[in-house]
Amino acid sequence: MSMTCFLILVAEDLYANEVTVWNALKSGNHFALMRHAIAPGTGDPSYFELGKCSTQRNLSLEGRNQALEIGKRFRANGIDKMHVFSSQWCRCLETAKLLSLGAVQELPALNSFFQKYEREELQTQMLKEWLVKQDLTEPLLLVTHQVNITALTKVYPASGEIVIVRQSKPGEFIAVDRIQID
């Protein structure tokens, strides 16, 4: 029998309790960055092709179940609809769809640069410029990769981990809390 565990990890400007964290997502000045659910391995094969899942590292059964549980946790905390954007990698798109929180839109700025680190600065800047234009009065979820989340927030998330981010001023983003559902 598997047990679902909910854990809020403390970072620098963190909120005091679970209710406050979930309420922050509904507050209009925060959004959620989520690393895709469990996909065994690291990086992608050398024959990787965007749009062809058979050439990519994909979610395991455990990862699919993790994504379903995360979606349930959002709904249990009063968030049943979000604007959901995802990397074009299959593991991110599948994670985003399994959450069942809204239509999933592909956003190339969320694509991994793990094997092309020279793209880090450009892609992170593209993401910041996109974020500045977003209306944060509606809950927003971005499903992406560890490298993208780390580049924007300096947080190293686990698979399926959610980083709650606040825009402190246009183009400046601060990780305020983390949610991990195992």
N, C-alpha and C positions, 0 to 999 in steps of 0.2 A: 504494500500500500504506500503510495507516495503522499507526502505531506506538502501542502503549499505554505510557504513561509513569506511573510511580508516584513521587510526591513527598510527602515529609513536610515541612511548613513549621513553623518554630519560632515559638512564642509565649512567654508569660512562664514558667510553671512546667512546662516541657516535658520530655518523656522523651527519652532519648538515642538510641534507635534504633527501627527498624521493629518488631522483635520485641516490645519492651517496650510499644509502642503497642497492638498487637493483644492482647497479654496483659492489658493494663489493662481491655479490654472484657470479658474473661472473669474479672476479679478480684472482682467483686461490689460495687464501690463507684463504678463508672463507667458511663456510657451514651453512645450516639452520637446526635448531632443531624446530620441530613443535609439539605442543600438539594436540592430536586428537581433532576433531570438537566436537560440543555440544552433550553430552551423559548424559541425566539427571541422577542425583543420585551421589553416592560416592562409590568408591570401586567396588567390585563384590559380588554376592551372595555366600553363603557358599558352594553351590553345583557347583561352577564354574569349568568348564572343558575347557582346552585349545583346540581350534579347534571346539568347539560346541558353536556357537553363541547364541543359545537359553538359555545357562546357564550364559551368560555374560550381562553386561550393554552395550547397543548398542546406535548408533547414533539415534537421533530423526530426524524427517523430517527437523526441523530447522538446525540440525547438518549436514545433507546431503546437504542442500542448502548452508550452510556456506562453506563446502568443495568445492563445485562447484564454488562459488564466489572466493575463495582463488586461485584456479587453474586459473581462468580467470585473476586475478590480476598478477600472475606470468607471464602469456603470454602477458598481456598488457605492461609489463615492460621488454619484450624481452627475457624471459626465458621460452621456450616452451618444453625443454627437460632437464631432470635431472637424475642423478643416485638416485633412491628412495629406501630407506630401511625403514622397519617398524617393530614395535613390533608385536608379533604374536597374540595379542588381536584383536578381530574382529572389535572393534571401530577404532583402528589404521589402520588396513588393509583396511577397507572400506574408511576411510578418504583418505589414500594414493592413492587408486584406483580412487576415485572420482576427485582427483586433475588433473588426466589425463596428467601427466608430464613425464611418462615413466613407464617401467615395474617395478613392486613392488617386492622387495626381502625381505624375512623375516630375521630379525636379532635378535636372542634371547637376546643379550646384551641390547636391547631396551625394553624388557618386564618389566612390572610394578613389583615393590617390595613393593607396598603400604601396603599389608597385611603381608609382610615378610621383615620388615625393617632390619633384620639381613643380608640380601643380598645386602644392599646398597653399601657397600665398595667394595665387590667383583665384582658386576655388573658394577659399575662405573669404576673400574680399567680395566675390560674386554673391556668396550666401549672405554676408552682412548687408550688401546693397539691396538684396531681395527682401531681407527681414525688415529693414527700415521702412519699406513700402507696405508692409502688412498691417492690417487692422487687427490689433491684438485684443479687441473687445469680444471676439469669439474665440473659444478654445482652439489652439493650434498645436498640431503634433507633427514632428519631422522624424521620419525613420531613416536612419543612416548608418554609418560605420564608426568604429572606434576612432580612427584617425581624424575624421571630420569633427567629431564631438570634442576631441582633445585639442584640435587646432583652434576651435572657437572658444572653448571654456577652460582648458587646461585640466579637465577631468578625464580620467582613464576609466570608462565604463565597462562593466561586465556585459556579457550577452544578455539582451533583454532589459538592461538597466535603463531607467529614465532619469534624465537630468533636467531639473526645473530651472529655467533661465529667465532672468529679468533683464529687460532693456533699461539700463541706467540712464542713458542718453542716446540720441540717434547714433547708431553704428557701434555702440559699446554695450556688451552683453556680459552679465555676471551669473555664474552658476550659484543658485541659492539653496538647492537641496537635491537629493538623489533618492530615488525609489527603486528598490530591487525586489522583484517578486520571483521566487524560486519555486 
